[in-house]
Amino acid sequence: MSTKEKVRERVREKEATVFNNEIIVYNDDVNTFDHVIDTLMRVCSHTPEQAEQCSLIVHYNGKCTVKTGPLDKLKPQCTQLLEAGLSAEIV
């Protein structure tokens, strides 16, 4: 097997083993920008800039992917977002 083929095989293996899910936060008429920003920083470990950008995307587009990763890591985070009153789901 050539080096090029070995690299392709490793890439294929890596792609096959990574099943990323997404937490999507949806816009609502209840939560303030500050609450969404603070919650994203606390729950998703966003920087203030990331959290602000996500809150603006949610506001103007109706939704935003705020976190990606394996399902077992995202479930507790999504639960915390929901408990904080945000509209969120894992897809």
C-alpha positions as CSV (number, residue, x, y, z in Angstrom):
1,M,0.0,0.0,0.0
2,S,1.4,3.4,-1.0
3,T,1.7,6.3,1.4
4,K,-1.1,8.1,-0.4
5,E,-3.4,5.1,0.0
6,K,-2.5,4.8,3.7
7,V,-3.4,8.5,4.3
8,R,-6.7,8.1,2.5
9,E,-7.5,5.0,4.6
10,R,-6.8,6.8,7.8
11,V,-8.9,9.7,6.7
12,R,-11.8,7.3,5.9
13,E,-11.5,5.7,9.3
14,K,-11.5,9.0,11.0
15,E,-14.6,10.1,9.1
16,A,-16.4,6.9,9.9
17,T,-15.8,7.2,13.6
18,V,-16.8,10.8,14.1
19,F,-20.5,11.3,14.5
20,N,-21.0,14.9,15.5
21,N,-24.4,16.1,16.6
22,E,-25.4,19.7,17.0
23,I,-27.1,21.7,19.7
24,I,-29.3,24.3,17.9
25,V,-30.7,27.2,19.9
26,Y,-33.9,28.8,18.5
27,N,-35.2,32.4,18.8
28,D,-38.0,33.2,21.2
29,D,-39.7,36.3,22.4
30,V,-38.9,35.6,26.1
31,N,-35.1,35.6,26.7
32,T,-32.9,38.7,26.6
33,F,-29.7,38.9,24.7
34,D,-27.8,39.1,28.0
35,H,-29.4,36.0,29.3
36,V,-28.7,34.0,26.1
37,I,-25.1,35.3,26.1
38,D,-24.5,34.5,29.8
39,T,-26.1,31.0,29.4
40,L,-23.9,30.2,26.3
41,M,-20.8,31.2,28.1
42,R,-21.7,29.2,31.2
43,V,-23.0,26.1,29.6
44,C,-21.1,25.8,26.3
45,S,-17.9,27.5,27.4
46,H,-18.3,30.2,24.7
47,T,-16.1,33.3,24.9
48,P,-18.1,36.5,25.2
49,E,-17.6,37.2,21.5
50,Q,-18.8,33.7,20.5
51,A,-21.8,34.0,22.7
52,E,-22.7,37.4,21.4
53,Q,-22.3,36.3,17.8
54,C,-24.5,33.2,18.4
55,S,-27.2,35.4,20.1
56,L,-27.3,37.7,17.0
57,I,-27.5,34.8,14.6
58,V,-30.4,33.3,16.7
59,H,-32.1,36.7,16.6
60,Y,-31.8,37.4,12.9
61,N,-31.9,33.9,11.5
62,G,-34.2,32.2,14.0
63,K,-31.7,29.6,15.0
64,C,-28.0,28.9,15.4
65,T,-25.8,25.8,16.0
66,V,-24.1,26.6,19.3
67,K,-22.1,23.4,19.9
68,T,-21.1,20.3,18.0
69,G,-19.8,17.0,19.3
70,P,-20.7,13.5,20.4
71,L,-24.2,13.0,21.7
72,D,-23.1,12.0,25.2
73,K,-21.3,15.3,25.7
74,L,-24.1,17.4,24.2
75,K,-27.1,15.9,26.2
76,P,-26.2,17.5,29.5
77,Q,-25.4,20.8,27.9
78,C,-28.7,20.8,26.0
79,T,-30.5,20.0,29.2
80,Q,-28.9,22.9,31.0
81,L,-29.8,25.2,28.1
82,L,-33.5,24.1,28.4
83,E,-33.4,24.5,32.2
84,A,-32.2,28.0,31.7
85,G,-35.3,28.7,29.6
86,L,-33.7,28.6,26.1
87,S,-35.3,26.8,23.2
88,A,-32.8,24.2,22.1
89,E,-32.5,20.7,20.6
90,I,-29.9,18.2,19.5
91,V,-29.9,17.2,15.9
